[in-house]
Amino acid sequence: MDVRPVAVVGAFDLPSNSTRMSNDVLTAASSSVNSVGFPPLMDSSDRISSLSADTLDRHFASTDFYIGLGLAVSSSLFIGSSFIIKKKALLKLAGGDLSQRASEGGYGYLREWLWWMGVITMGVGEACNFAAYAFAPASLVTPLGALSVIVTAILSSRLLNERLNILGSLGCALCLLGSTVIVIHSPKEEEVGSMAELALKMQDAGFLIYVILILLTTGFIVVYVAPAYGRTNILVYISVCSLIGSLSVLSVKGLGLAIKETLGGNQQFTNWLTYFWLICVASCVSVQLVYLNKALDVFNTSMVTPIYYVFFTTFVILASSILYKEWSCLGASDVLGNLVGFLTTIIGIFQMQLFRDVNITLHQVHRLVGRPSACLASAEFNSSSNLVDDFCMRTSSNSRRTVYT
């Protein structure tokens, strides 16, 4: 007996007219949904391609971030070491003809092979720094210069016999902590992706005003302030390096963008803006070298490096926010994190400066902590002497007076 599933066939084997009616109903429903404001229905292949493109973009952005981070760390290690090498060369000249010293306007260090080794080391560090700016935002790369502060402070205490007490070590730790916070909250992606976009941003009135103010301020310091106060105030030479340094970072980032575009197939060496950035880099770095040598020749290395970091980082972040608008994509929490991190770094820097003459070690801190608070309150300490020895000397003197009376 032939039994056919009539009900099933009637349910699924729809006629062609019914199929067309169903398709018309779906199309009408989709258009009505779109008219309300919802996005159009996307085909599965379109969704997959869109997700793949987003994944690739995130992958390349993450790769660029870590490449820039690694290059920035390497740069800090090389630059921190270069300060020590150049200082050793300047110390060799200190015992000779005074007119050849950098602080006296001489250029005797140009005949020292050790100084040139320091320049080469700094050149390698600046090359890594240059590459890092091409892969990551300036507000991410620049704060990692705090690593050079720590490298210089440690090496100067070992190789130059300069003092670095426990308070200075804590200051270095605060610098590193603050810089880490800045890196965490800094923008992770570039805001300028081509030389055409950069050319438009250079016409911004805020950027032009910033450049004019930097040039006028630097000229005033070089002509009027430096000859009178350069050898007595550490901020004079460092201010020149930092102000010009902010322009050099902008130039390096622009030149790095041109090279990156050229390697990507978009030729930029026929663009006049590439050579403009190249001239700016050469001019700014030359000025920085001259006045950094003056500061290193007169003042303590472990003080020049951290103060230079604070000023340099401040002006670089300011310049980058004006030209590249790197902070425009940050939320309120990230902006607050950047400010807190930078303030933490400044506290560490000033802790290193204020307590650099205090001769105190970790063992002596333990001894001071174990003393009665009343005895510590009655003692007067000299910041340039040993706190524990001063306290013990006063205690023994009081005991001798008690015995003889």
N, C-alpha and C positions, 0 to 999 in steps of 0.2 A: 504494500500500500504506500503510495507516494505521499509522504507527509512533509510539507514545506513550511518553514518558519515564517508564516505570512506576517505576523506581528512585528518580528524583528526586521524583516525586509522593509516593511512600511515605515519603521522608525528611522532607519539609517540610509536607505537608498533613496534620497530625496531627488525629485526631478530637477532638471536644469533650471526651470523658471524659479523654483523655490530657492535654489542656490544663489541666483542673481539677486533675488529679493533680499536674501540675508546679507550679501555683500553691500547692497545699496543701503540697508539699514545701518551696518557698521560704519560705512563711510559718512553717512549723515550724522551718526552719533559722535564720530571723531571730530567732524567739523563744528558741531554744536559745542563740544567741550572746548575746542580751541577758541571759539568765539567768546566763551566765558572768561578765558585768560590762562588756561592751562597750556603747557607745552605740547606740541604735536607728538603723536605716537611715533616712536623711533624704531626702525627696523633692528633686529638683533645684531646684524653685521655692523650697522652704524654704531650701536652701543659698544660693541667689542672694540672697534677701531678707536672710538673716543676714549674708552678706558685705557687702551694700550698707549695712546698718545700722552695721556695724563701720567701714567706710570713711568714712561720714558722721561718725561720732563722732570718728575720728582727724582728719578734715578740720577740724571745728569746734574741736577741742582745739588743733590747730596754729594755726588762725586766731586764737583767743583768746590763745595764747602770743605771737604776733608783735604783736598789738595792744597787749597789756600791755607788751611790750618797748619798742615805739616810744613809748608814753606815758611810760614810766619814764625813757627817755633825754631826752625833751623836758622832763620835770619837773626833771631835774638841771640842765639848761642854764638854765632860768628861775630856779630857787632859787639856784644859784651866782651868778648876776648880781644877785639881790636883796640878797645880803650886801654887795656892793660899794656899791650904791645907798644902802642904809640906813647904812652906815659913813660915806659922804660926808655924809649929813645929820647924823649924830652929831658929826662933826668940825666942822661949822659951829657947833654949839652949844658946843663945847669952849672957844672963846674968849670966851664970854659969861658969863651968870650961872651960877655953879657949882651953885646949888641946883636948876637946871632940868635938870641932866644925869641920865641914866638911872641911873648908878652911885650917885648921891646920893639916889635915890628920887623924882626929879623926872620930869615928863612934858612937858617943853618940846618934845620931838620931835614931839608931836602937832600942833604948829602949823607944822611944816616940810612943804611940799609935796613935797620930794624924798624924805622919809621915807615919805610916803604912796605915792609912786610905787614905792618899794621894796616896800611892803606889797602893792600891786596885783600887782607882778611875782611876788612870792612866792605870792600867791593863785592866779595862773594856774598856777604850778608845782605848787602843792598840789592844784589841780583836776585836772591831768594825773596827779598821783600818786594821787589819789583814784580816778580812773577805772582806772588801772593795777592797783590792788588788787582791783578788781571783776573783772578778766579773768585775773589771774595770781596765783600764791601769793606771800605776803609775803616768804618767803625767797628769791624770785627778784627781786622789785621792789626791796626795801630795799638790797641790796648795790650796786645801780647808782647809789646816792647818791655813790659815789666819784667819779663824773664831776663832781659839784658841787664836790668838793675841788679837782680840777684846774682847773676854770673859775675858782673863787675865787682860787686861788694865782696863776694867770696874770694875771687882771685886777687883782688887788691890787698886783702888781709893776709893772703898766703905769699904772694910774690912781691908786693911793694911795702910790706910791713906797716900798712895803714890800719888804724884801729877799727874793729867791728865788734862791739860788745853785744851782750844779749838783747839789749833794747833795740839795737840796730838790726839784729836778726829778726826780732819780732816785727819791726817795721817792714823788712823784706817780705815776711809772711803775709802781712796785711796788704802789701802791694800785689802779691800774687793772688790773694783772695779777692780783692776788689776787681782785678783784671778778669778773673774767672767769672765773676758775676756779670761783668760787662759783656763777655763773650756769650754767655748763656742767653742774655736778653737782647743781643744785637740782631739786626736784620740778617737773614740767611740768604737772601737773593738780591741780585743787582736791580737797580732802578733804571740804569742806562744801558741799553743793549747794543747801540751802534754809534758810529761817529756822527751820523746825521742828527740823532737825538742829542748828543753832546754839544754839537754846534748850536742847536736851538737853546739849550740850557745856558750856554756861555753868554747869550745876549740878555739874560735876566738882569734887571737893575740891581737886585740885592747882591749878586755875585760881583758885578762891576764895582759897586761901592766898597765891598769887602777888599777887593784887590787894591784899590786906590788907597784905602786906609792903611793896609799892611805896608805898602811901599812908602807912604809918607812917614809912618811911625818908625819904620826901620831906618830910613834916611836920617831922621832926627836923632835917633839913638847913636848911629854910627858917627855922625858929625859933631854932635854937641855933648852927649852923655858919656859915651865910651871913653874919650880921652880924659875926662875928669874923674869918673867913678869906676872905670872898668877893672882896675886892680884892687879895689876895696869892696865892691859889691858884686857878689856872684851872679846876680840876676841880670846884669847888663849884657854880658856876652851871650848868656843862655837865651835871653829874650830875642836877640838877633837871630840865633840859630832856629828858635822855635817859630818865629813869625815867618821867616823865609822857608822853613821846613814845611809849613802848611801848604805853601804854594808848590813846593817840590813834590809833595804827595799827590796833589791834584794833577800835576804834569805827568808824574809817573803813571798814574792810573789812566790818564788819557792816552799816553803812549802805549801802555799795555793793551788797552782796548783796540788800538789801531793794529798792533801786531797780532792780536787774537783774531780779529776780523780777517786780516790778510791770510793767516794760516787756514781760516775757514773757507777761503776761496774768494773773498771780497777784497780786492786789491785796494790798499789804503796808502801806499807809498807814493801815489800820484796826488794825494790830497795834501794841500798846504798846511792843514791843521796838524798833521803828523809831525812835520818839521818844526812847527811852532812849539809843540810840546817838547820836542827833542832839545831845542835851544833853551827852553825854560828849565828843563831838568839839568842841563850842563851848568847854566848860570847859578841856579839855586844851590846845587850841591857844592859848587866852588865856594860860595859865600859861607855855607854851613861849615865846610872844612876849616876855613881860615879862622872863624870865630870860635869854633869848638877847640881848636888847638890853643887859642889864647886862654880859654877857660881852663883847659887841662893843665896848662903851664903854670897857672897862678894858684888854682884851688885844688882841694882834695878830690881825687877821682871818685871816691865813694859818695861824695856830695854832689859833684857835677852831674853824674849819670841819673840819679833819681829825680833831681829838680828839673833837669832837661826833659825827662820823661813826662812829668806832670804838665809842663808848659807845652811841650810838643804835642802830646795827646789832646790837650784841650783845644788847641788851635786847629788840629787836623779834623777832629770831630765837628767843630764849628764850621770849618770850610766845606767839609763833605756834606753836611746837612744843608748848606746854602746852595752848592752847585749840583750835587747828585741827588738831593732830596731823599737820603737814605733812611731818614726817620719817619717819612710820610706813611709807611706801611705798618708802623709799630702802634700797638695799643697802649693804653694808659699804664698798665702793669709793666710792660717792657720799658717804657720811658722812665718810670720810677726805678726800675731795676738798674738801668744804665746810670742814673744819677747817684743811686746808693753805692753802686760799685765804684764809681769814680771818686766819690767822697771818701770811701774806705781807702782807696789808693792814696789819696792826698794825706789822710791821717797817718798812714804808714810812712810816707815820705817825710813829713814834718817830725814824726817821732825819731826818725834816723838823724835829722838835723839838730833837733833841740838837745838830744842826749848823747851826741857823739863824743863829748869830752868827759863823760862819766865813766870812770874805770870800774866796771862792775861785771862779775861773772855769775853764772848760774849757781855755783857753790856759795858765793857770797850772798846771793839773794836768799838762799835757804837759811843762812846764818842770821840775816836780818829779820826774816819772818819769825824765827824762834825767839827773838828778843822781846822783853816786855814792852808794851806800847807806851807806858809812861816814860821809860828811859829813852825811847826813840823820839818822843815828843819834845823832850828837854834838850836833845842834841841838835846842833846846827852843823849841817854838812856843806862842804865846799864841792860844787859840781865838777871842778876840774881835778879833784883828788879821789882817792879810794874811799868809798863810803864806809866799808867795814873797818878798814884800818883806822879811819878817823873816829869811828864810834868806839873801837877798842882802846884807842889812845886816850880818849876822854874818860872812859870807864876806869882805866888803870890810874889816871891822874887823880880822879876823885877818890879812889881807894887809898892812894898814898897820902892824900891830904887828911883822910879820916884816921889813918894810923898815927900820924905825927901829932895830931891834936889830941 
